[in-house]
Amino acid sequence: MKTGPWIHAVVLGGFAMATAALLSVADIGTRQEIALRKAEDLKASLAQVLPADLYDNDVVGEALTLSDGERDVTVFRATKGGALAGVAYEMVGRGYAGDIRVILGVAPDGTLLGVRTVAHKETPGLGDKIEVAKSPWITRFSGLGLGNPPVERWKVKKDGGEFDQFSGATITPRAVVGAIRDGLAFYDANRARFTEAR
């Protein structure tokens, strides 16, 4: 028995609709789990740059978004007894293989409480030394601010700055140092907004 070309279109259309339905069900079924994992990752990142004994508020629940004209930044304010104890937020630098996202914890005086890499696509074994699990390099920024060292020294040594780069991987640490410097400048520009916001 000979079938017309329309039967192939019907069968193909049926398969496409069934596949779309399965993908929709899978998406709906995993959305909540993905959101929970993202929330857990965020809390773990915040714990590394905002020590828990520093605050008594719901840092995630009381997040606010600030714009500096170039970007919107989600800021997590840590308060103790109503007074600002620190803030945390992400900054982005352009690395060798793409964007490098770092999260900064900043004390009210503008010094760094901590910095951690949140996401990157840098070369394993070379550029991934920005991860605290691979190298302590990222931990050396704690306690520093824009005046320590002076702002013009917030560069890698190869560029006349203060900070070590990795052998064979200057672009990655350059991007991280730049993102941290930008993050500290963002804090200085918004210091009054952090303390006023409730």
GUFIKOL-558788 format. One line per field, with one value per residue: z, x, y of N, C-alpha, C in turn; residue number from 0; residue in three letters. Coordinates in pm, 1 decimal. Layout:
n_z c(Z,...)
n_x c(X,...)
n_y c(Y,...)
ca_z c(Z,...)
ca_x c(X,...)
ca_y c(Y,...)
c_z c(Z,...)
c_x c(X,...)
c_y c(Y,...)
pos c(NUM,...)
code c(ALA,...)
***
This chain:
n_z c(0.0,-83.7,62.0,111.8,92.9,296.9,520.0,631.3,718.9,916.8,1101.5,1167.8,1275.8,1496.7,1648.9,1703.6,1858.7,2078.4,2179.5,2247.3,2447.3,2641.6,2702.7,2812.7,3041.1,3179.6,3221.3,3386.7,3600.7,3703.5,3766.8,4029.3,4179.9,4060.5,4125.6,4404.6,4428.4,4321.1,4512.9,4734.1,4644.2,4628.0,4899.6,5004.5,4875.1,4976.8,5247.4,5245.3,5206.8,5374.9,5697.3,5919.5,6188.3,6176.7,6123.6,6187.9,6040.5,5766.7,5511.1,5238.6,5193.6,5226.6,5014.7,4780.7,4477.4,4304.7,4080.2,3880.8,3658.3,3455.6,3509.0,3676.1,4006.2,4231.7,4570.2,4876.5,5192.5,5505.1,5835.0,6180.4,6468.4,6340.7,6232.6,5961.6,5869.2,5667.8,5312.2,5025.2,4687.7,4335.8,4083.7,3748.8,3540.7,3235.6,3122.7,2985.0,2858.1,2864.2,3058.7,3400.1,3703.4,4015.8,4369.0,4612.0,4948.8,5146.8,5400.0,5620.7,5623.6,5374.9,5319.8,5206.0,5299.9,5201.1,4897.7,4636.6,4362.2,4155.0,3909.8,3607.0,3294.4,3254.7,3159.2,3263.2,3515.5,3469.8,3430.6,3618.9,3870.8,4010.5,4164.2,4496.8,4578.5,4421.2,4451.1,4688.9,4601.7,4555.1,4809.2,4914.3,4893.5,5101.8,5356.0,5218.5,5044.3,4841.2,4906.4,4997.2,4841.3,4687.1,4448.4,4186.0,4187.4,4175.4,3994.9,3798.6,3849.0,3610.1,3472.1,3610.1,3861.8,4190.0,4227.5,4200.7,3899.8,3719.7,3605.0,3263.9,3243.8,3238.0,3169.1,3302.9,3595.5,3571.2,3488.3,3714.2,3920.5,3813.7,3822.1,4097.0,4178.3,4042.7,4181.4,4439.8,4384.9,4311.6,4560.0,4705.4,4561.4,4622.9,4895.4,5082.1,5002.7,5071.6,5352.2,5409.9,5299.7,5365.6)
n_x c(84.5,57.0,176.4,95.9,279.9,189.0,144.0,395.8,455.1,260.1,338.2,597.8,532.0,381.7,579.4,742.2,568.6,527.5,788.0,832.9,639.4,739.6,985.2,888.1,754.4,973.8,1122.1,948.1,934.2,1194.6,1254.8,1211.1,1396.1,1637.5,1630.1,1650.5,1909.3,2059.7,2009.6,2132.4,2399.5,2446.3,2421.9,2636.9,2852.4,2824.9,2875.8,3148.0,3253.3,3125.6,3141.7,2946.2,2911.0,2913.5,2673.4,2314.6,2087.9,1860.4,2037.3,2011.9,1735.3,1696.1,1812.8,1914.4,1884.7,2111.5,2188.6,2447.0,2444.3,2585.7,2544.7,2327.5,2341.9,2312.1,2293.0,2393.6,2320.0,2472.7,2378.7,2410.0,2236.1,2099.2,2290.7,2514.0,2720.5,2860.9,2881.9,2796.0,2855.8,2847.1,3100.3,3223.2,3483.0,3671.1,3807.6,4054.2,3911.1,3652.2,3386.7,3463.0,3327.0,3323.5,3272.1,3248.9,3311.5,3263.7,3376.8,3234.5,3424.7,3535.9,3726.2,3828.4,3649.4,3658.1,3713.8,3588.9,3593.0,3318.5,3222.4,3371.7,3549.3,3807.3,4131.2,4186.6,4421.8,4581.5,4464.9,4270.1,4362.6,4253.9,4055.8,3973.8,4000.8,4202.2,4423.1,4568.0,4570.7,4355.7,4276.1,4444.3,4356.0,4196.4,4137.2,4247.6,4209.2,4098.6,4284.8,4494.4,4661.7,4757.6,4522.7,4625.3,4800.4,4653.8,4683.7,4820.6,5160.4,5302.4,5190.3,5281.7,5177.5,5068.5,5006.8,5060.6,5085.8,4997.6,5229.9,5244.2,4980.4,4856.8,4636.0,4408.4,4448.1,4474.6,4218.8,4069.6,4183.0,4118.1,3836.0,3794.4,3904.1,3723.0,3494.8,3552.2,3561.8,3296.5,3177.6,3279.0,3157.0,2892.1,2861.5,2708.1,2450.6,2441.5,2444.6,2216.0,2003.6,1725.2)
n_y c(-117.9,213.9,512.3,852.8,1164.5,1323.5,1166.1,1122.8,1379.0,1408.3,1207.7,1296.9,1547.0,1458.7,1328.5,1551.8,1711.8,1540.6,1524.8,1794.3,1820.5,1640.7,1766.7,2006.0,1911.1,1802.0,2036.3,2187.4,2012.1,2018.4,2278.1,2385.9,2239.8,2323.5,2595.8,2575.7,2467.3,2678.7,2875.0,2754.4,2750.2,3025.9,3100.9,2956.5,3082.3,3343.0,3292.3,3256.6,3507.1,3683.0,3658.8,3459.1,3536.9,3804.6,3928.8,3967.2,3957.2,3868.6,3811.5,3732.2,3752.6,4025.0,4152.1,4405.2,4595.1,4787.9,5050.6,5176.0,5322.6,5192.4,4926.2,4690.8,4593.3,4333.4,4359.3,4231.0,4300.7,4300.6,4325.9,4419.1,4444.0,4644.2,4810.5,4868.8,4602.9,4493.4,4432.0,4234.4,4144.5,4070.4,4098.5,4136.8,4026.5,4026.1,3743.1,3512.9,3306.8,3396.0,3549.9,3618.8,3567.8,3716.7,3721.2,3968.5,4050.5,4326.5,4538.0,4793.2,5003.1,4993.2,4801.7,4477.5,4191.7,3942.6,3755.0,3558.1,3332.1,3289.8,3190.8,3074.1,3015.2,2949.7,2813.9,2484.7,2393.5,2608.3,2884.9,2836.6,2874.5,3077.7,2985.9,2906.4,2645.1,2548.6,2711.4,2939.0,3200.0,3386.9,3450.4,3638.2,3898.5,3976.7,4214.3,4423.1,4740.1,5021.6,5220.0,5077.4,4852.0,5173.8,5306.6,5315.8,5105.3,4877.5,4646.3,4374.9,4258.9,4253.7,4461.6,4675.6,4679.9,4567.1,4298.9,3946.9,3756.4,3455.1,3214.6,3206.1,3275.4,3553.2,3706.6,3609.9,3656.4,3934.7,4010.1,3937.7,4097.5,4349.1,4333.4,4320.9,4566.7,4737.6,4663.9,4758.8,5031.3,5065.6,5020.6,5244.9,5451.3,5409.8,5406.4,5563.1,5494.9,5225.6,5232.1,5378.8,5231.6,5021.5)
ca_z c(0.0,-99.8,149.7,57.6,168.6,412.8,637.3,691.7,788.6,1037.4,1195.0,1214.3,1362.6,1620.8,1725.9,1749.5,1968.5,2194.3,2232.9,2311.2,2571.4,2737.6,2746.0,2900.1,3168.7,3246.0,3265.2,3501.4,3711.1,3760.0,3797.2,4173.2,4223.5,4012.4,4207.6,4536.6,4415.1,4303.1,4643.7,4817.2,4594.1,4668.1,5043.8,5025.9,4831.5,5073.8,5372.0,5229.6,5203.6,5485.5,5810.2,5980.1,6316.4,6145.7,6103.2,6249.1,5952.7,5654.1,5406.1,5106.8,5187.9,5227.1,4905.0,4703.7,4348.4,4281.6,3945.2,3875.2,3522.3,3364.2,3541.1,3796.7,4094.3,4348.1,4688.3,4997.0,5307.2,5635.1,5944.1,6316.1,6549.9,6252.6,6175.1,5850.4,5907.0,5544.6,5194.3,4928.8,4554.7,4230.5,3978.9,3635.7,3463.9,3110.3,3124.6,2859.7,2794.9,2884.9,3181.6,3531.1,3804.9,4151.7,4471.6,4708.3,5076.5,5177.5,5532.4,5612.1,5597.6,5236.3,5303.6,5164.4,5396.2,5126.9,4755.4,4583.0,4224.0,4148.7,3783.7,3503.6,3195.2,3228.9,3128.3,3380.0,3540.5,3443.9,3473.3,3728.3,4000.9,4075.8,4254.5,4626.2,4588.5,4341.1,4491.8,4785.0,4541.8,4569.1,4950.0,4954.2,4883.5,5227.9,5433.8,5130.9,4995.6,4734.2,4953.2,5039.6,4791.4,4616.4,4335.6,4065.1,4201.7,4163.8,3867.3,3814.3,3845.1,3470.3,3429.6,3702.6,3982.7,4316.3,4242.7,4121.5,3796.8,3712.0,3493.6,3144.0,3248.0,3290.5,3139.0,3406.3,3716.3,3535.1,3488.9,3852.3,3991.0,3760.9,3873.0,4239.7,4182.5,4004.6,4291.7,4548.3,4338.1,4322.4,4702.1,4740.6,4496.5,4676.1,5040.3,5150.9,4968.2,5148.4,5491.5,5419.5,5254.0,5466.8)
ca_x c(0.0,136.2,134.2,124.4,378.1,125.9,154.8,526.8,444.1,180.8,421.0,703.0,466.8,347.5,703.7,785.3,480.3,556.3,917.7,812.5,564.8,832.6,1079.0,815.1,732.4,1104.7,1156.6,863.4,970.2,1327.9,1269.1,1221.4,1524.2,1743.7,1623.4,1705.0,2055.9,2115.3,2003.2,2236.7,2528.3,2457.5,2448.4,2773.4,2943.3,2815.4,2940.5,3293.0,3296.6,3059.0,3136.3,2812.9,2905.1,2917.1,2539.9,2199.6,1971.7,1845.1,2116.1,1954.8,1598.9,1697.0,1898.5,1862.5,1951.2,2157.0,2239.6,2543.2,2437.7,2640.5,2499.4,2249.1,2416.6,2239.1,2376.7,2350.1,2362.4,2482.4,2365.2,2404.8,2168.7,2054.5,2404.1,2579.5,2839.7,2929.6,2799.2,2854.3,2798.0,2931.0,3158.7,3262.7,3600.4,3681.3,3926.6,4103.4,3809.0,3518.3,3363.2,3497.7,3242.2,3375.8,3188.0,3328.1,3256.1,3330.5,3346.0,3188.9,3534.5,3579.7,3826.0,3771.6,3633.9,3692.8,3680.9,3588.4,3548.8,3187.3,3212.7,3468.9,3575.7,3950.3,4199.5,4221.2,4564.4,4653.1,4381.0,4178.5,4425.4,4172.8,3965.6,4037.4,4030.0,4321.7,4534.8,4526.4,4593.9,4240.5,4257.7,4537.4,4293.1,4128.9,4199.8,4293.7,4109.6,4151.4,4400.4,4595.2,4755.7,4695.2,4439.8,4705.8,4875.6,4560.0,4711.6,4919.5,5298.1,5343.7,5138.2,5331.2,5095.6,5106.0,4960.9,5123.7,5010.8,5041.7,5319.7,5172.7,4839.0,4845.3,4503.6,4313.3,4460.0,4449.3,4073.1,4020.6,4226.0,4036.0,3699.7,3796.8,3923.1,3594.1,3402.4,3584.1,3518.6,3149.6,3145.0,3305.4,3057.7,2757.6,2872.7,2593.7,2330.3,2444.2,2411.1,2079.3,1902.4,1663.8)
ca_y c(0.0,335.0,622.1,985.2,1241.5,1385.8,1078.0,1149.6,1507.0,1384.2,1130.5,1385.9,1645.6,1389.9,1312.0,1684.8,1752.9,1455.2,1567.2,1924.6,1797.0,1580.2,1869.7,2098.1,1842.9,1793.9,2171.4,2220.9,1922.4,2045.1,2420.6,2408.6,2182.5,2412.7,2717.3,2540.8,2453.5,2813.2,2940.7,2693.5,2799.4,3165.4,3105.3,2906.9,3189.3,3452.3,3249.8,3267.6,3647.4,3752.4,3565.7,3452.2,3608.2,3947.3,3985.6,3899.9,3976.2,3776.1,3875.9,3702.1,3806.4,4170.9,4199.6,4516.8,4614.8,4925.2,5076.1,5286.0,5374.8,5092.5,4791.0,4668.4,4504.9,4283.9,4379.3,4160.6,4381.8,4234.1,4422.5,4365.0,4544.3,4751.3,4885.0,4800.4,4526.2,4457.3,4405.3,4141.2,4155.0,4013.4,4180.3,4054.0,4064.6,3950.6,3659.6,3455.9,3223.2,3449.7,3624.6,3563.9,3630.1,3707.9,3782.2,4043.7,4093.1,4452.7,4592.9,4932.2,5096.5,4977.9,4695.7,4349.2,4081.8,3822.4,3748.7,3422.5,3315.6,3225.6,3116.9,3108.2,2910.6,2958.7,2688.9,2401.9,2377.0,2732.9,2996.4,2801.5,2904.3,3180.0,2913.7,2882.9,2501.9,2519.2,2796.4,3042.1,3331.1,3477.8,3486.6,3744.0,4029.4,4009.0,4320.5,4531.5,4834.5,5106.9,5295.4,4980.5,4951.7,5286.0,5262.7,5295.6,4979.9,4765.0,4579.4,4267.9,4309.6,4271.9,4591.7,4776.7,4679.9,4504.7,4161.4,3841.1,3684.6,3315.5,3187.7,3164.3,3313.6,3689.9,3762.2,3568.8,3738.3,4074.7,4027.4,3928.6,4219.1,4457.8,4319.8,4357.1,4712.8,4796.5,4638.8,4852.4,5163.7,5062.3,5039.5,5384.2,5537.5,5383.2,5386.9,5623.6,5417.9,5100.5,5255.5,5431.2,5135.6,4933.1)
c_z c(0.0,-7.2,86.1,145.5,294.1,537.7,709.2,772.4,919.2,1142.5,1254.3,1309.8,1497.2,1710.3,1783.6,1866.5,2093.5,2260.3,2306.5,2444.2,2679.0,2791.0,2840.7,3037.9,3247.8,3299.4,3390.1,3622.8,3776.0,3799.7,3945.4,4227.2,4181.7,4095.7,4347.7,4532.8,4399.7,4436.2,4737.5,4775.2,4636.6,4815.9,5075.0,4985.2,4930.8,5204.1,5364.3,5232.6,5309.7,5603.2,5883.2,6111.6,6299.3,6143.7,6171.4,6165.3,5845.6,5532.1,5267.9,5091.6,5179.7,5119.4,4834.1,4574.9,4331.7,4139.2,3953.0,3735.8,3418.7,3384.9,3663.4,3878.8,4210.9,4466.6,4807.8,5116.6,5434.0,5742.6,6077.8,6404.8,6468.8,6187.4,6065.5,5897.7,5784.3,5432.3,5107.4,4796.6,4455.0,4135.8,3869.3,3568.7,3338.8,3108.0,2987.2,2784.4,2814.3,3016.5,3304.4,3632.3,3941.8,4246.0,4575.1,4834.6,5117.3,5313.4,5517.9,5582.7,5456.7,5215.7,5272.0,5280.1,5331.3,4982.0,4715.5,4438.6,4224.8,4023.6,3686.5,3406.8,3159.4,3216.7,3255.2,3391.8,3519.2,3499.3,3589.9,3865.9,4072.6,4168.7,4384.0,4644.8,4515.1,4389.6,4595.3,4729.4,4570.2,4713.5,4992.0,4948.7,5012.6,5305.0,5350.2,5089.7,4890.4,4778.4,4992.8,4951.1,4724.3,4488.7,4209.1,4070.5,4196.8,4023.2,3896.9,3796.6,3703.2,3415.9,3523.3,3832.0,4095.7,4317.1,4146.4,4013.5,3797.9,3593.3,3375.4,3141.1,3311.2,3274.4,3250.0,3533.9,3689.4,3540.5,3630.7,3930.2,3944.0,3813.1,4020.6,4255.0,4148.0,4115.7,4409.2,4510.6,4345.1,4467.2,4741.3,4684.1,4558.7,4827.6,5115.3,5123.1,5045.6,5291.7,5509.5,5389.5,5368.1,5397.8)
c_x c(88.6,82.2,174.8,225.2,318.5,140.0,287.8,523.6,367.3,264.0,530.3,646.3,430.2,469.5,751.1,700.1,506.5,687.6,905.0,739.2,655.9,932.3,1012.1,792.7,863.7,1145.8,1077.9,903.4,1103.8,1348.2,1292.5,1355.2,1641.8,1746.3,1679.6,1856.5,2122.4,2116.9,2110.2,2375.1,2551.8,2492.2,2590.2,2875.9,2943.0,2886.7,3092.0,3342.2,3229.0,3048.8,3002.3,2803.1,2904.1,2776.9,2431.8,2072.8,1967.5,1910.3,2054.2,1816.6,1592.4,1788.0,1832.2,1942.5,1983.7,2208.6,2338.5,2546.7,2488.1,2579.2,2409.1,2323.8,2327.3,2333.6,2312.5,2408.4,2360.8,2472.9,2365.1,2348.2,2125.4,2166.4,2469.8,2708.1,2920.5,2829.9,2872.4,2781.1,2897.5,2981.4,3206.9,3385.8,3606.6,3813.9,3965.9,3993.4,3667.0,3508.8,3407.9,3413.4,3304.8,3274.9,3280.1,3246.9,3334.0,3281.5,3301.0,3300.2,3592.4,3689.5,3756.2,3767.6,3673.2,3651.2,3684.1,3542.5,3418.7,3175.6,3318.5,3481.6,3723.8,4013.1,4232.4,4372.5,4645.1,4571.1,4289.9,4240.7,4354.4,4069.4,4039.7,4072.4,4159.1,4445.3,4483.6,4536.8,4480.1,4221.3,4345.4,4476.4,4223.7,4207.9,4249.5,4176.7,4172.9,4269.5,4516.2,4589.3,4682.6,4626.3,4521.5,4789.0,4784.3,4569.4,4805.1,5059.1,5345.9,5299.3,5183.1,5254.0,5154.2,5089.5,5028.2,5028.5,5061.1,5135.0,5238.4,5026.9,4823.9,4704.1,4404.0,4329.0,4438.2,4299.1,4017.4,4057.9,4142.9,3893.9,3692.6,3813.0,3791.9,3490.9,3425.8,3543.2,3365.8,3107.8,3164.6,3199.4,2919.0,2754.6,2751.8,2466.1,2325.5,2400.3,2268.3,1974.0,1852.6,1581.5)
c_y c(123.6,444.0,753.4,1060.1,1304.6,1300.3,1099.1,1279.5,1489.8,1311.4,1220.4,1491.2,1584.6,1371.4,1446.4,1731.8,1670.7,1496.1,1700.4,1908.2,1737.4,1682.9,1970.0,2037.9,1834.7,1930.2,2209.4,2137.9,1953.3,2191.1,2446.9,2356.7,2271.5,2540.5,2691.7,2530.2,2589.9,2888.5,2885.7,2741.7,2944.1,3176.2,3058.0,3013.2,3304.4,3417.6,3262.9,3411.9,3734.6,3654.9,3574.1,3528.8,3759.7,4009.6,3902.3,3917.1,3867.6,3840.6,3854.4,3764.9,3956.9,4229.4,4317.9,4529.0,4762.1,4935.9,5191.2,5348.0,5276.0,4955.0,4794.9,4564.8,4464.8,4286.8,4308.5,4235.8,4298.9,4341.5,4348.6,4474.8,4665.1,4829.8,4801.9,4733.0,4485.3,4439.2,4303.8,4158.5,4098.0,4122.3,4085.2,4113.3,3977.8,3875.3,3610.5,3382.4,3274.8,3524.6,3546.2,3640.1,3607.7,3771.2,3844.3,4064.7,4216.9,4502.9,4738.7,5033.6,5082.8,4875.8,4563.8,4249.6,3950.5,3835.2,3602.0,3426.0,3238.3,3139.2,3166.0,2990.9,2909.6,2819.6,2609.7,2385.4,2503.4,2849.8,2964.0,2821.3,3019.5,3117.3,2883.8,2734.8,2465.0,2594.7,2898.0,3184.8,3429.5,3524.0,3604.6,3883.6,4072.0,4113.3,4438.1,4620.6,4923.5,5192.8,5206.7,4857.5,5068.3,5236.7,5236.9,5168.0,4857.1,4705.1,4462.8,4328.1,4336.4,4407.1,4704.3,4785.2,4598.6,4352.9,4064.2,3792.0,3540.6,3301.0,3135.4,3204.2,3451.2,3744.5,3730.6,3651.1,3887.4,4102.7,4026.2,4054.6,4338.5,4453.6,4359.0,4508.2,4783.5,4779.5,4731.7,4994.7,5174.8,5085.0,5186.0,5477.5,5523.3,5369.2,5442.7,5545.7,5286.5,5124.1,5307.0,5326.5,5049.0,4828.7)
pos c(0,1,2,3,4,5,6,7,8,9,10,11,12,13,14,15,16,17,18,19,20,21,22,23,24,25,26,27,28,29,30,31,32,33,34,35,36,37,38,39,40,41,42,43,44,45,46,47,48,49,50,51,52,53,54,55,56,57,58,59,60,61,62,63,64,65,66,67,68,69,70,71,72,73,74,75,76,77,78,79,80,81,82,83,84,85,86,87,88,89,90,91,92,93,94,95,96,97,98,99,100,101,102,103,104,105,106,107,108,109,110,111,112,113,114,115,116,117,118,119,120,121,122,123,124,125,126,127,128,129,130,131,132,133,134,135,136,137,138,139,140,141,142,143,144,145,146,147,148,149,150,151,152,153,154,155,156,157,158,159,160,161,162,163,164,165,166,167,168,169,170,171,172,173,174,175,176,177,178,179,180,181,182,183,184,185,186,187,188,189,190,191,192,193,194,195,196,197)
code c(MET,LYS,THR,GLY,PRO,TRP,ILE,HIS,ALA,VAL,VAL,LEU,GLY,GLY,PHE,ALA,MET,ALA,THR,ALA,ALA,LEU,LEU,SER,VAL,ALA,ASP,ILE,GLY,THR,ARG,GLN,GLU,ILE,ALA,LEU,ARG,LYS,ALA,GLU,ASP,LEU,LYS,ALA,SER,LEU,ALA,GLN,VAL,LEU,PRO,ALA,ASP,LEU,TYR,ASP,ASN,ASP,VAL,VAL,GLY,GLU,ALA,LEU,THR,LEU,SER,ASP,GLY,GLU,ARG,ASP,VAL,THR,VAL,PHE,ARG,ALA,THR,LYS,GLY,GLY,ALA,LEU,ALA,GLY,VAL,ALA,TYR,GLU,MET,VAL,GLY,ARG,GLY,TYR,ALA,GLY,ASP,ILE,ARG,VAL,ILE,LEU,GLY,VAL,ALA,PRO,ASP,GLY,THR,LEU,LEU,GLY,VAL,ARG,THR,VAL,ALA,HIS,LYS,GLU,THR,PRO,GLY,LEU,GLY,ASP,LYS,ILE,GLU,VAL,ALA,LYS,SER,PRO,TRP,ILE,THR,ARG,PHE,SER,GLY,LEU,GLY,LEU,GLY,ASN,PRO,PRO,VAL,GLU,ARG,TRP,LYS,VAL,LYS,LYS,ASP,GLY,GLY,GLU,PHE,ASP,GLN,PHE,SER,GLY,ALA,THR,ILE,THR,PRO,ARG,ALA,VAL,VAL,GLY,ALA,ILE,ARG,ASP,GLY,LEU,ALA,PHE,TYR,ASP,ALA,ASN,ARG,ALA,ARG,PHE,THR,GLU,ALA,ARG)
***
